[in-house]
C-alpha cells in the first residue's frame, strides 16, 4: 500500500505513516480517502 499513497514529503506530520505500513492501522477517514 505504501507505494500508492503520497510520498513521505507530502506527509510532514506523519499522519499516514502507520497507515502506509499496515492498512489495518488506517482510520476510517484514511480508508475513505483511498477508495
Sine and cosine of phi, psi and omega as CSV:
sin_phi,cos_phi,sin_psi,cos_psi,sin_omega,cos_omega
0.00,0.00,-0.51,0.86,-0.11,-0.99
-0.89,0.46,-0.39,0.92,-0.01,-1.00
-0.98,0.21,-0.35,0.94,-0.04,-1.00
-1.00,-0.03,-0.23,0.97,0.00,-1.00
-1.00,-0.04,0.18,-0.98,-0.01,-1.00
-0.87,0.50,0.52,-0.85,0.04,-1.00
-0.90,0.43,0.26,-0.97,-0.05,-1.00
-0.81,0.58,-0.56,0.83,-0.02,-1.00
-0.90,0.43,-0.38,0.93,0.03,-1.00
-1.00,0.08,-0.03,1.00,-0.03,-1.00
-0.74,-0.67,0.90,0.45,-0.11,-0.99
-0.88,0.47,-0.40,0.92,-0.01,-1.00
-1.00,-0.04,-0.09,1.00,0.06,-1.00
0.97,0.24,0.35,0.94,-0.03,-1.00
-0.87,0.49,-0.53,0.85,-0.08,-1.00
-0.99,-0.15,-0.01,1.00,-0.13,-0.99
-0.84,0.54,-0.83,0.55,-0.04,-1.00
-0.93,0.36,-0.53,0.85,0.03,-1.00
-0.91,0.42,-0.65,0.76,0.01,-1.00
-0.92,0.40,-0.54,0.84,-0.02,-1.00
-0.98,0.22,-0.54,0.84,-0.07,-1.00
-0.49,-0.87,0.93,-0.36,-0.07,-1.00
-0.86,0.51,-0.43,0.90,0.01,-1.00
-0.93,0.37,-0.26,0.96,0.01,-1.00
-1.00,-0.06,-0.01,1.00,0.03,-1.00
-0.96,0.29,0.60,-0.80,0.07,-1.00
-1.00,0.06,0.23,-0.97,-0.07,-1.00
-0.82,0.57,-0.61,0.80,-0.02,-1.00
-0.94,0.33,-0.54,0.84,0.05,-1.00
-0.93,0.38,-0.67,0.74,0.03,-1.00
-0.89,0.45,-0.65,0.76,0.03,-1.00
-0.89,0.45,-0.63,0.77,0.02,-1.00
-0.88,0.47,-0.60,0.80,-0.04,-1.00
-0.97,0.25,-0.36,0.93,-0.10,-1.00
-0.99,0.17,0.00,0.00,0.00,0.00
